Amino acid sequence: VFSIVPGLVIHKDFSKSMKHLFCLDDIEGQPAISVLFDQSELSLDQKAQVQAALVTSIGEDAINFELNRHCLPERVVIQPRKVPHNFNLLWNPVCSEQGIVEKVLVTVHDSTRLQQLEDEAQFQKRELVIVRQILDVSPQRFHSFLRQTEQILGQAQGLLAGPEKVSDPI
């Protein structure tokens, strides 16, 4: 968790885990766009869009933030230490009593392990579908498939075992 203050820099009060997540020693006062996205897959245009959304929000009426919220990415892949990490980002304006955005609170959640588990679950689900399709085949069709496969394997082994001379065209 950290805050982006006017000037688009990171406020001095931030979660110390940020240093570990982004592999940086010093985060206080650093440009937020650089810390968040320099090691990401975001294009220069996307980074500029995020920067513009924050510039037009901080110090302005809260409605500006809401109108530009769609420009702030909710998910990003960052590669500190050359290993991709999936980060979920949650952007929340911190407003004064007059409804002026004083800073933006950003929550960063490393969802890399969760994504890996979801990918594994999808793979297992796909395997279960295949097993279900095999089990749905009638015994006669399955035995026919096995016989045909044995014949093809036998033919292949015969071709591999039999030394046939092939004449070279001259």
N, C-alpha and C positions, 0 to 999 in steps of 0.2 A: 504494500500500500504506500502510495506517495501522492503528493499534491503538485500540480503545475500552477505556478503563480505568474503574475504579469512578467512579460519578457520571455515567457515559455520556458522557464527554468524550473528545476526540481527544488522544492522547498527543503529546508534543513531537517524538518521532521519527516522521516521516511522509515519504512520497515528495513531493518538491517539485512533481511533476507534478499533484498533487492541486489545487494552487492554480489551475493552468490548466484542469483538467477542470471544476471547479466555479465558476470565475470568482470566486474569493475571494482577498483579500489575506492574511488571517490565519486559519489553521485550528487552530493549537495551542490546546488548552483549550476549543475551541468544542463545543457540544452536537452529538454525532455524528448524532442523528436529524435535527436541523435541517440540518446540512451535507449529509447524504445525500438527504433527502427533501423539503425545503421547495420545491424547484423541480421536483418530480416529479408524476406523475399519481396517486400513492397517496392513498387517502382518509384521513381522520382516524382512522377505525377501524383501518385497516391500519398506520398509523404507530404507533398506541397498542399494537397487537399486537406490533410489532417491539420497541418500548420495553419492554413487559412481558417479552418473551422474553429480552432482554438483562439486565434487572434481576434476573430469577430465575436467571440463569446466572452472572454475574460475582460472584465471591466465594463461590460455591456449588460443590457437587460436579459433576464433569464430566457426570454422567448428566442433570442438569437441562438442560445445553446440548443434549445429544442429543435429549431429549424435546421441546425447543422449536425445534429446527433448522427444522422445517417452517414456522415463522412468519417466518423470515428470507428475504426475497425474493432470488431468484437473478438476476432480470432486472428492470430498471426503466428507464423513459424519463424523462430529466431534460432540462429546457429552459433551460440557462444561455444567455444572449445570445438568448433567444427562438427558438433553433434546437433542435429535438429531437435528443437523443443517446441511443442505446441503450447502457446500461451493464450488463455482467455482473458480479455480485457473488459473491465466494467468501468464506464465513465460516468461520474456524478458531479454535477455542479454544486458548489458551496456558495450560497447566496447571502447577501446582506438582508437586513430587514426591508430595504427598499426594493428588493428583487434584482439586485445587480450581482452578477457572477463575480465573486472575489477570487476564486481559484477553482480548479477542477481536480477532484479526487479520483485517482486511478487505482483500481484493484487489479493486480496481475495474479493469475492462477496458472501454475504449470500443470497442464492436463496431458502431458506426454504419456505417462503410464496409463491413464484412462483410455487414451486413444489406442494404445497398443492392445489393451484388453478388449476394446470394441472390435479392433481388426481381427484379433484371434477368435472372438465369438462369431464374427461373420464367416470366417474360414470354417469353423466347426459346423456352423449352420449349413453351409454349402455342402460339406461332407455328409451331413445327415440327410440332406435332400437326395444326394447320389445313392446312399445306402437304401433309402426308402424306395427309390426308383428300381433298384436291383431287386429288392424284396417283393416288389409288386409284379415282377415278371413271373409268368406261369412256369411250373417245373419243366414242362415239355420244351418251352422256348429256351430255358436256361441250359438244359442238357444238350439241345441242338447247338447252342452257342459254344458249349464246352467241346463237343465233337469237332465242330468246324475249326476251333482254335487249335485243338490237338493235331488235326490234319495239316494246318498251315505251319505249325511249329515243326512237325515231322518233315515236311517238304523243305523248310528252311534249313533244318539240321542236315538233311541229305545233300542239299546244295553246298553247304559249308564243308561237309566231310568229304564229298567226292571230288578228287582232283581231276578236273576237266582241263584239258589243254586248250587254250585259246590261241589261235594262230594270229600273229600280228600281220596286218595288211602291209605289204611292201610296195 
